[in-house]
Amino acid sequence: MADTSHTENIVCPHCKYEDTDSWESQADEGYEDCGECGQEFWYSRHVQITYSTSIPEKSSAERRVELAERNQRFIADFQAYTAARGVSNG
Ligand SMILES: [Zn+2]
């Protein structure tokens, strides 16, 4: 009897049919009818969470300065835009 737990795809516990479209199953768990034998079974999806880290290219102080400069540019652009609009619209 083939193992049907922690498989790469959903494997029917009745007939061992492997559903290669398992990703189409929307919910992380639920009842499904086998596409091969038609019998109902319960499945649950196991999601493995992993983490990645990297050393930032810029320090947090440098990032804060960049953000402030970007905000100032945005405000200046907005003021220029409203000023130009005010003139053209009379
Ligand atoms: Zn089946």
PDB file of the backbone (N, CA, C, O) and the ligand in Angstrom, with CONECT records:
HET     ZN  A 101       1
ATOM      1  N   MET A   1       0.858  -1.207   0.000  1.00  0.00           N
ATOM      2  CA  MET A   1       0.000   0.000   0.000  1.00  0.00           C
ATOM      3  C   MET A   1       0.885   1.245   0.000  1.00  0.00           C
ATOM      4  O   MET A   1       1.679   1.471   0.913  1.00  0.00           O
ATOM      5  N   ALA A   2       0.722   2.041  -1.050  1.00  0.00           N
ATOM      6  CA  ALA A   2       1.548   3.240  -1.188  1.00  0.00           C
ATOM      7  C   ALA A   2       1.192   4.277  -0.119  1.00  0.00           C
ATOM      8  O   ALA A   2       0.046   4.379   0.320  1.00  0.00           O
ATOM      9  N   ASP A   3       2.182   5.019   0.273  1.00  0.00           N
ATOM     10  CA  ASP A   3       1.989   6.065   1.275  1.00  0.00           C
ATOM     11  C   ASP A   3       1.336   7.278   0.615  1.00  0.00           C
ATOM     12  O   ASP A   3       1.811   7.754  -0.416  1.00  0.00           O
ATOM     13  N   THR A   4       0.254   7.779   1.202  1.00  0.00           N
ATOM     14  CA  THR A   4      -0.435   8.933   0.620  1.00  0.00           C
ATOM     15  C   THR A   4      -0.305  10.168   1.506  1.00  0.00           C
ATOM     16  O   THR A   4      -1.082  11.111   1.360  1.00  0.00           O
ATOM     17  N   SER A   5       0.663  10.182   2.422  1.00  0.00           N
ATOM     18  CA  SER A   5       0.852  11.370   3.255  1.00  0.00           C
ATOM     19  C   SER A   5       2.159  12.073   2.871  1.00  0.00           C
ATOM     20  O   SER A   5       3.176  11.434   2.602  1.00  0.00           O
ATOM     21  N   HIS A   6       2.095  13.424   2.855  1.00  0.00           N
ATOM     22  CA  HIS A   6       3.230  14.284   2.509  1.00  0.00           C
ATOM     23  C   HIS A   6       3.809  13.942   1.139  1.00  0.00           C
ATOM     24  O   HIS A   6       5.024  13.863   0.962  1.00  0.00           O
ATOM     25  N   THR A   7       2.914  13.742   0.180  1.00  0.00           N
ATOM     26  CA  THR A   7       3.337  13.496  -1.193  1.00  0.00           C
ATOM     27  C   THR A   7       3.385  14.817  -1.954  1.00  0.00           C
ATOM     28  O   THR A   7       2.785  15.801  -1.521  1.00  0.00           O
ATOM     29  N   GLU A   8       4.081  14.848  -3.066  1.00  0.00           N
ATOM     30  CA  GLU A   8       4.226  16.072  -3.857  1.00  0.00           C
ATOM     31  C   GLU A   8       2.896  16.510  -4.451  1.00  0.00           C
ATOM     32  O   GLU A   8       2.625  17.705  -4.561  1.00  0.00           O
ATOM     33  N   ASN A   9       2.062  15.538  -4.838  1.00  0.00           N
ATOM     34  CA  ASN A   9       0.725  15.806  -5.354  1.00  0.00           C
ATOM     35  C   ASN A   9      -0.290  15.054  -4.500  1.00  0.00           C
ATOM     36  O   ASN A   9       0.061  14.191  -3.696  1.00  0.00           O
ATOM     37  N   ILE A  10      -1.575  15.415  -4.702  1.00  0.00           N
ATOM     38  CA  ILE A  10      -2.634  14.681  -4.017  1.00  0.00           C
ATOM     39  C   ILE A  10      -2.695  13.273  -4.609  1.00  0.00           C
ATOM     40  O   ILE A  10      -2.814  13.111  -5.823  1.00  0.00           O
ATOM     41  N   VAL A  11      -2.614  12.278  -3.767  1.00  0.00           N
ATOM     42  CA  VAL A  11      -2.707  10.879  -4.206  1.00  0.00           C
ATOM     43  C   VAL A  11      -3.955  10.273  -3.582  1.00  0.00           C
ATOM     44  O   VAL A  11      -4.116  10.267  -2.362  1.00  0.00           O
ATOM     45  N   CYS A  12      -4.834   9.764  -4.435  1.00  0.00           N
ATOM     46  CA  CYS A  12      -6.084   9.171  -3.953  1.00  0.00           C
ATOM     47  C   CYS A  12      -5.770   7.988  -3.032  1.00  0.00           C
ATOM     48  O   CYS A  12      -5.048   7.070  -3.421  1.00  0.00           O
ATOM     49  N   PRO A  13      -6.318   8.015  -1.802  1.00  0.00           N
ATOM     50  CA  PRO A  13      -6.049   6.907  -0.877  1.00  0.00           C
ATOM     51  C   PRO A  13      -6.788   5.630  -1.266  1.00  0.00           C
ATOM     52  O   PRO A  13      -6.505   4.557  -0.733  1.00  0.00           O
ATOM     53  N   HIS A  14      -7.740   5.749  -2.201  1.00  0.00           N
ATOM     54  CA  HIS A  14      -8.483   4.563  -2.643  1.00  0.00           C
ATOM     55  C   HIS A  14      -7.729   3.820  -3.741  1.00  0.00           C
ATOM     56  O   HIS A  14      -7.432   2.633  -3.613  1.00  0.00           O
ATOM     57  N   CYS A  15      -7.418   4.555  -4.845  1.00  0.00           N
ATOM     58  CA  CYS A  15      -6.842   3.878  -6.016  1.00  0.00           C
ATOM     59  C   CYS A  15      -5.408   4.301  -6.294  1.00  0.00           C
ATOM     60  O   CYS A  15      -4.793   3.809  -7.240  1.00  0.00           O
ATOM     61  N   LYS A  16      -4.857   5.218  -5.474  1.00  0.00           N
ATOM     62  CA  LYS A  16      -3.472   5.701  -5.610  1.00  0.00           C
ATOM     63  C   LYS A  16      -3.253   6.551  -6.859  1.00  0.00           C
ATOM     64  O   LYS A  16      -2.119   6.738  -7.298  1.00  0.00           O
ATOM     65  N   TYR A  17      -4.368   7.078  -7.442  1.00  0.00           N
ATOM     66  CA  TYR A  17      -4.223   7.975  -8.588  1.00  0.00           C
ATOM     67  C   TYR A  17      -3.577   9.282  -8.126  1.00  0.00           C
ATOM     68  O   TYR A  17      -3.998   9.877  -7.134  1.00  0.00           O
ATOM     69  N   GLU A  18      -2.553   9.717  -8.855  1.00  0.00           N
ATOM     70  CA  GLU A  18      -1.867  10.950  -8.495  1.00  0.00           C
ATOM     71  C   GLU A  18      -2.435  12.110  -9.299  1.00  0.00           C
ATOM     72  O   GLU A  18      -2.383  12.101 -10.529  1.00  0.00           O
ATOM     73  N   ASP A  19      -2.977  13.108  -8.607  1.00  0.00           N
ATOM     74  CA  ASP A  19      -3.568  14.283  -9.241  1.00  0.00           C
ATOM     75  C   ASP A  19      -2.474  15.315  -9.481  1.00  0.00           C
ATOM     76  O   ASP A  19      -2.074  16.035  -8.566  1.00  0.00           O
ATOM     77  N   THR A  20      -1.984  15.382 -10.744  1.00  0.00           N
ATOM     78  CA  THR A  20      -0.882  16.297 -11.034  1.00  0.00           C
ATOM     79  C   THR A  20      -1.336  17.750 -11.090  1.00  0.00           C
ATOM     80  O   THR A  20      -0.509  18.655 -11.202  1.00  0.00           O
ATOM     81  N   ASP A  21      -2.645  17.978 -11.013  1.00  0.00           N
ATOM     82  CA  ASP A  21      -3.166  19.348 -10.941  1.00  0.00           C
ATOM     83  C   ASP A  21      -3.573  19.690  -9.510  1.00  0.00           C
ATOM     84  O   ASP A  21      -4.532  20.432  -9.298  1.00  0.00           O
ATOM     85  N   SER A  22      -2.861  19.162  -8.545  1.00  0.00           N
ATOM     86  CA  SER A  22      -3.217  19.364  -7.132  1.00  0.00           C
ATOM     87  C   SER A  22      -3.242  20.841  -6.746  1.00  0.00           C
ATOM     88  O   SER A  22      -3.994  21.244  -5.859  1.00  0.00           O
ATOM     89  N   TRP A  23      -2.412  21.649  -7.420  1.00  0.00           N
ATOM     90  CA  TRP A  23      -2.357  23.079  -7.102  1.00  0.00           C
ATOM     91  C   TRP A  23      -3.692  23.762  -7.386  1.00  0.00           C
ATOM     92  O   TRP A  23      -3.967  24.840  -6.860  1.00  0.00           O
ATOM     93  N   GLU A  24      -4.547  23.111  -8.246  1.00  0.00           N
ATOM     94  CA  GLU A  24      -5.851  23.706  -8.554  1.00  0.00           C
ATOM     95  C   GLU A  24      -6.824  23.599  -7.390  1.00  0.00           C
ATOM     96  O   GLU A  24      -7.816  24.327  -7.354  1.00  0.00           O
ATOM     97  N   SER A  25      -6.566  22.719  -6.448  1.00  0.00           N
ATOM     98  CA  SER A  25      -7.417  22.617  -5.261  1.00  0.00           C
ATOM     99  C   SER A  25      -7.253  23.893  -4.453  1.00  0.00           C
ATOM    100  O   SER A  25      -6.181  24.171  -3.915  1.00  0.00           O
ATOM    101  N   GLN A  26      -8.333  24.669  -4.376  1.00  0.00           N
ATOM    102  CA  GLN A  26      -8.266  26.015  -3.810  1.00  0.00           C
ATOM    103  C   GLN A  26      -7.958  26.034  -2.313  1.00  0.00           C
ATOM    104  O   GLN A  26      -7.068  26.752  -1.860  1.00  0.00           O
ATOM    105  N   ALA A  27      -8.698  25.243  -1.564  1.00  0.00           N
ATOM    106  CA  ALA A  27      -8.557  25.292  -0.118  1.00  0.00           C
ATOM    107  C   ALA A  27      -7.335  24.495   0.323  1.00  0.00           C
ATOM    108  O   ALA A  27      -6.861  23.613  -0.395  1.00  0.00           O
ATOM    109  N   ASP A  28      -6.833  24.814   1.507  1.00  0.00           N
ATOM    110  CA  ASP A  28      -5.694  24.088   2.029  1.00  0.00           C
ATOM    111  C   ASP A  28      -6.091  22.724   2.569  1.00  0.00           C
ATOM    112  O   ASP A  28      -5.241  21.871   2.828  1.00  0.00           O
ATOM    113  N   GLU A  29      -7.394  22.531   2.736  1.00  0.00           N
ATOM    114  CA  GLU A  29      -7.871  21.203   3.099  1.00  0.00           C
ATOM    115  C   GLU A  29      -9.336  21.083   2.728  1.00  0.00           C
ATOM    116  O   GLU A  29     -10.042  22.087   2.640  1.00  0.00           O
ATOM    117  N   GLY A  30      -9.794  19.864   2.512  1.00  0.00           N
ATOM    118  CA  GLY A  30     -11.193  19.673   2.163  1.00  0.00           C
ATOM    119  C   GLY A  30     -11.439  18.288   1.595  1.00  0.00           C
ATOM    120  O   GLY A  30     -10.535  17.456   1.509  1.00  0.00           O
ATOM    121  N   TYR A  31     -12.698  18.064   1.206  1.00  0.00           N
ATOM    122  CA  TYR A  31     -13.059  16.787   0.603  1.00  0.00           C
ATOM    123  C   TYR A  31     -12.955  16.919  -0.903  1.00  0.00           C
ATOM    124  O   TYR A  31     -13.255  17.976  -1.457  1.00  0.00           O
ATOM    125  N   GLU A  32     -12.539  15.875  -1.558  1.00  0.00           N
ATOM    126  CA  GLU A  32     -12.436  15.898  -3.005  1.00  0.00           C
ATOM    127  C   GLU A  32     -12.819  14.527  -3.555  1.00  0.00           C
ATOM    128  O   GLU A  32     -12.614  13.497  -2.913  1.00  0.00           O
ATOM    129  N   ASP A  33     -13.381  14.545  -4.759  1.00  0.00           N
ATOM    130  CA  ASP A  33     -13.686  13.281  -5.432  1.00  0.00           C
ATOM    131  C   ASP A  33     -12.528  12.949  -6.350  1.00  0.00           C
ATOM    132  O   ASP A  33     -12.064  13.800  -7.109  1.00  0.00           O
ATOM    133  N   CYS A  34     -12.072  11.740  -6.284  1.00  0.00           N
ATOM    134  CA  CYS A  34     -10.956  11.295  -7.120  1.00  0.00           C
ATOM    135  C   CYS A  34     -11.326  11.403  -8.598  1.00  0.00           C
ATOM    136  O   CYS A  34     -12.412  10.991  -9.005  1.00  0.00           O
ATOM    137  N   GLY A  35     -10.393  11.974  -9.415  1.00  0.00           N
ATOM    138  CA  GLY A  35     -10.639  12.099 -10.839  1.00  0.00           C
ATOM    139  C   GLY A  35     -10.572  10.768 -11.566  1.00  0.00           C
ATOM    140  O   GLY A  35     -10.975  10.678 -12.725  1.00  0.00           O
ATOM    141  N   GLU A  36     -10.077   9.745 -10.912  1.00  0.00           N
ATOM    142  CA  GLU A  36      -9.910   8.433 -11.539  1.00  0.00           C
ATOM    143  C   GLU A  36     -11.012   7.460 -11.098  1.00  0.00           C
ATOM    144  O   GLU A  36     -11.743   6.928 -11.933  1.00  0.00           O
ATOM    145  N   CYS A  37     -11.131   7.229  -9.769  1.00  0.00           N
ATOM    146  CA  CYS A  37     -12.092   6.220  -9.291  1.00  0.00           C
ATOM    147  C   CYS A  37     -13.395   6.866  -8.794  1.00  0.00           C
ATOM    148  O   CYS A  37     -14.382   6.171  -8.555  1.00  0.00           O
ATOM    149  N   GLY A  38     -13.390   8.220  -8.639  1.00  0.00           N
ATOM    150  CA  GLY A  38     -14.614   8.916  -8.253  1.00  0.00           C
ATOM    151  C   GLY A  38     -14.956   8.840  -6.776  1.00  0.00           C
ATOM    152  O   GLY A  38     -15.957   9.412  -6.344  1.00  0.00           O
ATOM    153  N   GLN A  39     -14.156   8.154  -6.007  1.00  0.00           N
ATOM    154  CA  GLN A  39     -14.445   8.031  -4.576  1.00  0.00           C
ATOM    155  C   GLN A  39     -13.948   9.265  -3.832  1.00  0.00           C
ATOM    156  O   GLN A  39     -12.977   9.913  -4.220  1.00  0.00           O
ATOM    157  N   GLU A  40     -14.659   9.561  -2.744  1.00  0.00           N
ATOM    158  CA  GLU A  40     -14.343  10.760  -1.977  1.00  0.00           C
ATOM    159  C   GLU A  40     -13.217  10.500  -0.979  1.00  0.00           C
ATOM    160  O   GLU A  40     -13.095   9.425  -0.393  1.00  0.00           O
ATOM    161  N   PHE A  41     -12.405  11.538  -0.818  1.00  0.00           N
ATOM    162  CA  PHE A  41     -11.351  11.445   0.205  1.00  0.00           C
ATOM    163  C   PHE A  41     -11.101  12.825   0.782  1.00  0.00           C
ATOM    164  O   PHE A  41     -11.539  13.832   0.225  1.00  0.00           O
ATOM    165  N   TRP A  42     -10.407  12.863   1.881  1.00  0.00           N
ATOM    166  CA  TRP A  42     -10.034  14.101   2.561  1.00  0.00           C
ATOM    167  C   TRP A  42      -8.577  14.412   2.265  1.00  0.00           C
ATOM    168  O   TRP A  42      -7.722  13.526   2.291  1.00  0.00           O
ATOM    169  N   TYR A  43      -8.300  15.689   1.980  1.00  0.00           N
ATOM    170  CA  TYR A  43      -6.902  16.056   1.773  1.00  0.00           C
ATOM    171  C   TYR A  43      -6.562  17.281   2.601  1.00  0.00           C
ATOM    172  O   TYR A  43      -7.444  18.072   2.933  1.00  0.00           O
ATOM    173  N   SER A  44      -5.335  17.437   2.925  1.00  0.00           N
ATOM    174  CA  SER A  44      -4.853  18.672   3.545  1.00  0.00           C
ATOM    175  C   SER A  44      -3.505  19.010   2.929  1.00  0.00           C
ATOM    176  O   SER A  44      -2.675  18.138   2.673  1.00  0.00           O
ATOM    177  N   ARG A  45      -3.315  20.313   2.698  1.00  0.00           N
ATOM    178  CA  ARG A  45      -2.098  20.802   2.054  1.00  0.00           C
ATOM    179  C   ARG A  45      -1.137  21.284   3.136  1.00  0.00           C
ATOM    180  O   ARG A  45      -1.540  21.982   4.066  1.00  0.00           O
ATOM    181  N   HIS A  46       0.102  20.918   3.014  1.00  0.00           N
ATOM    182  CA  HIS A  46       1.106  21.347   3.987  1.00  0.00           C
ATOM    183  C   HIS A  46       1.955  22.426   3.336  1.00  0.00           C
ATOM    184  O   HIS A  46       2.598  22.205   2.310  1.00  0.00           O
ATOM    185  N   VAL A  47       1.940  23.576   3.946  1.00  0.00           N
ATOM    186  CA  VAL A  47       2.723  24.689   3.415  1.00  0.00           C
ATOM    187  C   VAL A  47       3.943  24.879   4.298  1.00  0.00           C
ATOM    188  O   VAL A  47       3.842  25.085   5.507  1.00  0.00           O
ATOM    189  N   GLN A  48       5.079  24.803   3.663  1.00  0.00           N
ATOM    190  CA  GLN A  48       6.316  24.983   4.408  1.00  0.00           C
ATOM    191  C   GLN A  48       6.761  26.433   4.284  1.00  0.00           C
ATOM    192  O   GLN A  48       6.931  26.940   3.176  1.00  0.00           O
ATOM    193  N   ILE A  49       6.945  27.088   5.399  1.00  0.00           N
ATOM    194  CA  ILE A  49       7.372  28.482   5.391  1.00  0.00           C
ATOM    195  C   ILE A  49       8.880  28.534   5.596  1.00  0.00           C
ATOM    196  O   ILE A  49       9.423  27.928   6.520  1.00  0.00           O
ATOM    197  N   THR A  50       9.545  29.278   4.703  1.00  0.00           N
ATOM    198  CA  THR A  50      10.989  29.441   4.838  1.00  0.00           C
ATOM    199  C   THR A  50      11.317  30.922   4.912  1.00  0.00           C
ATOM    200  O   THR A  50      10.511  31.765   4.518  1.00  0.00           O
ATOM    201  N   TYR A  51      12.462  31.223   5.402  1.00  0.00           N
ATOM    202  CA  TYR A  51      12.904  32.613   5.539  1.00  0.00           C
ATOM    203  C   TYR A  51      14.234  32.804   4.829  1.00  0.00           C
ATOM    204  O   TYR A  51      15.049  31.885   4.742  1.00  0.00           O
ATOM    205  N   SER A  52      14.440  34.031   4.316  1.00  0.00           N
ATOM    206  CA  SER A  52      15.715  34.387   3.710  1.00  0.00           C
ATOM    207  C   SER A  52      16.188  35.693   4.317  1.00  0.00           C
ATOM    208  O   SER A  52      15.378  36.554   4.662  1.00  0.00           O
ATOM    209  N   THR A  53      17.477  35.839   4.444  1.00  0.00           N
ATOM    210  CA  THR A  53      18.032  37.096   4.932  1.00  0.00           C
ATOM    211  C   THR A  53      19.170  37.526   4.033  1.00  0.00           C
ATOM    212  O   THR A  53      19.792  36.705   3.358  1.00  0.00           O
ATOM    213  N   SER A  54      19.442  38.840   4.028  1.00  0.00           N
ATOM    214  CA  SER A  54      20.603  39.361   3.317  1.00  0.00           C
ATOM    215  C   SER A  54      21.020  40.647   3.995  1.00  0.00           C
ATOM    216  O   SER A  54      20.222  41.296   4.672  1.00  0.00           O
ATOM    217  N   ILE A  55      22.267  41.006   3.809  1.00  0.00           N
ATOM    218  CA  ILE A  55      22.780  42.239   4.412  1.00  0.00           C
ATOM    219  C   ILE A  55      22.352  43.412   3.537  1.00  0.00           C
ATOM    220  O   ILE A  55      22.617  43.402   2.335  1.00  0.00           O
ATOM    221  N   PRO A  56      21.680  44.447   4.122  1.00  0.00           N
ATOM    222  CA  PRO A  56      21.214  45.579   3.312  1.00  0.00           C
ATOM    223  C   PRO A  56      22.379  46.320   2.671  1.00  0.00           C
ATOM    224  O   PRO A  56      23.460  46.422   3.250  1.00  0.00           O
ATOM    225  N   GLU A  57      22.140  46.844   1.446  1.00  0.00           N
ATOM    226  CA  GLU A  57      23.179  47.611   0.763  1.00  0.00           C
ATOM    227  C   GLU A  57      23.386  48.960   1.440  1.00  0.00           C
ATOM    228  O   GLU A  57      24.487  49.509   1.448  1.00  0.00           O
ATOM    229  N   LYS A  58      22.279  49.492   2.018  1.00  0.00           N
ATOM    230  CA  LYS A  58      22.363  50.799   2.659  1.00  0.00           C
ATOM    231  C   LYS A  58      21.938  50.692   4.114  1.00  0.00           C
ATOM    232  O   LYS A  58      21.120  49.844   4.470  1.00  0.00           O
ATOM    233  N   SER A  59      22.491  51.548   4.944  1.00  0.00           N
ATOM    234  CA  SER A  59      22.145  51.557   6.357  1.00  0.00           C
ATOM    235  C   SER A  59      20.743  52.147   6.528  1.00  0.00           C
ATOM    236  O   SER A  59      20.219  52.787   5.616  1.00  0.00           O
ATOM    237  N   SER A  60      20.146  51.931   7.688  1.00  0.00           N
ATOM    238  CA  SER A  60      18.806  52.450   7.922  1.00  0.00           C
ATOM    239  C   SER A  60      18.801  53.974   7.875  1.00  0.00           C
ATOM    240  O   SER A  60      17.812  54.575   7.454  1.00  0.00           O
ATOM    241  N   ALA A  61      19.915  54.619   8.310  1.00  0.00           N
ATOM    242  CA  ALA A  61      20.003  56.086   8.254  1.00  0.00           C
ATOM    243  C   ALA A  61      19.994  56.560   6.806  1.00  0.00           C
ATOM    244  O   ALA A  61      19.313  57.526   6.462  1.00  0.00           O
ATOM    245  N   GLU A  62      20.766  55.863   5.954  1.00  0.00           N
ATOM    246  CA  GLU A  62      20.802  56.221   4.526  1.00  0.00           C
ATOM    247  C   GLU A  62      19.432  56.042   3.885  1.00  0.00           C
ATOM    248  O   GLU A  62      19.017  56.848   3.052  1.00  0.00           O
ATOM    249  N   ARG A  63      18.732  54.982   4.279  1.00  0.00           N
ATOM    250  CA  ARG A  63      17.399  54.735   3.706  1.00  0.00           C
ATOM    251  C   ARG A  63      16.412  55.820   4.149  1.00  0.00           C
ATOM    252  O   ARG A  63      15.546  56.236   3.380  1.00  0.00           O
ATOM    253  N   ARG A  64      16.556  56.269   5.395  1.00  0.00           N
ATOM    254  CA  ARG A  64      15.678  57.341   5.888  1.00  0.00           C
ATOM    255  C   ARG A  64      15.922  58.630   5.104  1.00  0.00           C
ATOM    256  O   ARG A  64      14.970  59.319   4.737  1.00  0.00           O
ATOM    257  N   VAL A  65      17.184  58.959   4.845  1.00  0.00           N
ATOM    258  CA  VAL A  65      17.520  60.170   4.080  1.00  0.00           C
ATOM    259  C   VAL A  65      16.929  60.067   2.676  1.00  0.00           C
ATOM    260  O   VAL A  65      16.333  61.022   2.178  1.00  0.00           O
ATOM    261  N   GLU A  66      17.095  58.906   2.041  1.00  0.00           N
ATOM    262  CA  GLU A  66      16.558  58.703   0.694  1.00  0.00           C
ATOM    263  C   GLU A  66      15.050  58.894   0.656  1.00  0.00           C
ATOM    264  O   GLU A  66      14.506  59.522  -0.253  1.00  0.00           O
ATOM    265  N   LEU A  67      14.387  58.334   1.668  1.00  0.00           N
ATOM    266  CA  LEU A  67      12.932  58.432   1.737  1.00  0.00           C
ATOM    267  C   LEU A  67      12.500  59.886   1.899  1.00  0.00           C
ATOM    268  O   LEU A  67      11.544  60.333   1.265  1.00  0.00           O
ATOM    269  N   ALA A  68      13.216  60.624   2.758  1.00  0.00           N
ATOM    270  CA  ALA A  68      12.895  62.037   2.985  1.00  0.00           C
ATOM    271  C   ALA A  68      13.089  62.838   1.696  1.00  0.00           C
ATOM    272  O   ALA A  68      12.274  63.697   1.360  1.00  0.00           O
ATOM    273  N   GLU A  69      14.188  62.545   0.972  1.00  0.00           N
ATOM    274  CA  GLU A  69      14.451  63.246  -0.297  1.00  0.00           C
ATOM    275  C   GLU A  69      13.359  62.943  -1.312  1.00  0.00           C
ATOM    276  O   GLU A  69      12.916  63.826  -2.046  1.00  0.00           O
ATOM    277  N   ARG A  70      12.934  61.695  -1.346  1.00  0.00           N
ATOM    278  CA  ARG A  70      11.877  61.305  -2.283  1.00  0.00           C
ATOM    279  C   ARG A  70      10.574  62.035  -1.946  1.00  0.00           C
ATOM    280  O   ARG A  70       9.868  62.508  -2.836  1.00  0.00           O
ATOM    281  N   ASN A  71      10.267  62.119  -0.651  1.00  0.00           N
ATOM    282  CA  ASN A  71       9.053  62.817  -0.227  1.00  0.00           C
ATOM    283  C   ASN A  71       9.112  64.298  -0.607  1.00  0.00           C
ATOM    284  O   ASN A  71       8.122  64.882  -1.046  1.00  0.00           O
ATOM    285  N   GLN A  72      10.291  64.888  -0.428  1.00  0.00           N
ATOM    286  CA  GLN A  72      10.439  66.315  -0.768  1.00  0.00           C
ATOM    287  C   GLN A  72      10.263  66.536  -2.264  1.00  0.00           C
ATOM    288  O   GLN A  72       9.630  67.503  -2.687  1.00  0.00           O
ATOM    289  N   ARG A  73      10.832  65.627  -3.070  1.00  0.00           N
ATOM    290  CA  ARG A  73      10.662  65.704  -4.521  1.00  0.00           C
ATOM    291  C   ARG A  73       9.189  65.583  -4.897  1.00  0.00           C
ATOM    292  O   ARG A  73       8.696  66.301  -5.767  1.00  0.00           O
ATOM    293  N   PHE A  74       8.496  64.665  -4.229  1.00  0.00           N
ATOM    294  CA  PHE A  74       7.081  64.462  -4.512  1.00  0.00           C
ATOM    295  C   PHE A  74       6.280  65.721  -4.198  1.00  0.00           C
ATOM    296  O   PHE A  74       5.425  66.138  -4.979  1.00  0.00           O
ATOM    297  N   ILE A  75       6.568  66.321  -3.043  1.00  0.00           N
ATOM    298  CA  ILE A  75       5.851  67.545  -2.638  1.00  0.00           C
ATOM    299  C   ILE A  75       6.135  68.668  -3.638  1.00  0.00           C
ATOM    300  O   ILE A  75       5.228  69.399  -4.036  1.00  0.00           O
ATOM    301  N   ALA A  76       7.423  68.800  -4.047  1.00  0.00           N
ATOM    302  CA  ALA A  76       7.814  69.841  -5.005  1.00  0.00           C
ATOM    303  C   ALA A  76       7.096  69.626  -6.340  1.00  0.00           C
ATOM    304  O   ALA A  76       6.577  70.571  -6.935  1.00  0.00           O
ATOM    305  N   ASP A  77       7.073  68.371  -6.802  1.00  0.00           N
ATOM    306  CA  ASP A  77       6.382  68.037  -8.051  1.00  0.00           C
ATOM    307  C   ASP A  77       4.902  68.377  -7.948  1.00  0.00           C
ATOM    308  O   ASP A  77       4.308  68.917  -8.881  1.00  0.00           O
ATOM    309  N   PHE A  78       4.314  68.050  -6.794  1.00  0.00           N
ATOM    310  CA  PHE A  78       2.887  68.292  -6.599  1.00  0.00           C
ATOM    311  C   PHE A  78       2.587  69.795  -6.595  1.00  0.00           C
ATOM    312  O   PHE A  78       1.599  70.249  -7.173  1.00  0.00           O
ATOM    313  N   GLN A  79       3.462  70.553  -5.930  1.00  0.00           N
ATOM    314  CA  GLN A  79       3.277  72.008  -5.881  1.00  0.00           C
ATOM    315  C   GLN A  79       3.421  72.609  -7.275  1.00  0.00           C
ATOM    316  O   GLN A  79       2.661  73.502  -7.652  1.00  0.00           O
ATOM    317  N   ALA A  80       4.388  72.122  -8.035  1.00  0.00           N
ATOM    318  CA  ALA A  80       4.586  72.602  -9.413  1.00  0.00           C
ATOM    319  C   ALA A  80       3.362  72.269 -10.260  1.00  0.00           C
ATOM    320  O   ALA A  80       2.912  73.074 -11.074  1.00  0.00           O
ATOM    321  N   TYR A  81       2.837  71.069 -10.050  1.00  0.00           N
ATOM    322  CA  TYR A  81       1.665  70.618 -10.810  1.00  0.00           C
ATOM    323  C   TYR A  81       0.454  71.484 -10.500  1.00  0.00           C
ATOM    324  O   TYR A  81      -0.236  71.934 -11.414  1.00  0.00           O
ATOM    325  N   THR A  82       0.189  71.723  -9.210  1.00  0.00           N
ATOM    326  CA  THR A  82      -0.986  72.522  -8.835  1.00  0.00           C
ATOM    327  C   THR A  82      -0.816  73.974  -9.283  1.00  0.00           C
ATOM    328  O   THR A  82      -1.787  74.625  -9.669  1.00  0.00           O
ATOM    329  N   ALA A  83       0.432  74.484  -9.231  1.00  0.00           N
ATOM    330  CA  ALA A  83       0.693  75.851  -9.663  1.00  0.00           C
ATOM    331  C   ALA A  83       0.420  75.993 -11.168  1.00  0.00           C
ATOM    332  O   ALA A  83      -0.236  76.941 -11.600  1.00  0.00           O
ATOM    333  N   ALA A  84       0.932  75.041 -11.958  1.00  0.00           N
ATOM    334  CA  ALA A  84       0.749  75.074 -13.412  1.00  0.00           C
ATOM    335  C   ALA A  84      -0.741  74.932 -13.748  1.00  0.00           C
ATOM    336  O   ALA A  84      -1.245  75.589 -14.659  1.00  0.00           O
ATOM    337  N   ARG A  85      -1.415  74.096 -13.026  1.00  0.00           N
ATOM    338  CA  ARG A  85      -2.839  73.851 -13.262  1.00  0.00           C
ATOM    339  C   ARG A  85      -3.657  75.106 -12.935  1.00  0.00           C
ATOM    340  O   ARG A  85      -4.614  75.455 -13.626  1.00  0.00           O
ATOM    341  N   GLY A  86      -3.232  75.774 -11.838  1.00  0.00           N
ATOM    342  CA  GLY A  86      -3.933  76.990 -11.429  1.00  0.00           C
ATOM    343  C   GLY A  86      -3.833  78.058 -12.490  1.00  0.00           C
ATOM    344  O   GLY A  86      -4.796  78.789 -12.725  1.00  0.00           O
ATOM    345  N   VAL A  87      -2.653  78.168 -13.156  1.00  0.00           N
ATOM    346  CA  VAL A  87      -2.428  79.174 -14.171  1.00  0.00           C
ATOM    347  C   VAL A  87      -3.252  78.851 -15.428  1.00  0.00           C
ATOM    348  O   VAL A  87      -3.947  79.710 -15.971  1.00  0.00           O
ATOM    349  N   SER A  88      -3.154  77.557 -15.885  1.00  0.00           N
ATOM    350  CA  SER A  88      -3.780  77.188 -17.151  1.00  0.00           C
ATOM    351  C   SER A  88      -5.322  77.195 -17.047  1.00  0.00           C
ATOM    352  O   SER A  88      -6.017  77.434 -18.035  1.00  0.00           O
ATOM    353  N   ASN A  89      -5.835  76.930 -15.840  1.00  0.00           N
ATOM    354  CA  ASN A  89      -7.273  76.902 -15.674  1.00  0.00           C
ATOM    355  C   ASN A  89      -7.857  78.287 -15.358  1.00  0.00           C
ATOM    356  O   ASN A  89      -9.069  78.467 -15.234  1.00  0.00           O
ATOM    357  N   GLY A  90      -6.946  79.244 -15.235  1.00  0.00           N
ATOM    358  CA  GLY A  90      -7.387  80.607 -14.931  1.00  0.00           C
ATOM    359  C   GLY A  90      -7.923  80.697 -13.539  1.00  0.00           C
ATOM    360  O   GLY A  90      -8.341  81.771 -13.108  1.00  0.00           O
TER     361      GLY A  90
HETATM  362 ZN    ZN A 101      -9.169   7.177  -6.701  1.00  0.00          ZN2+
END
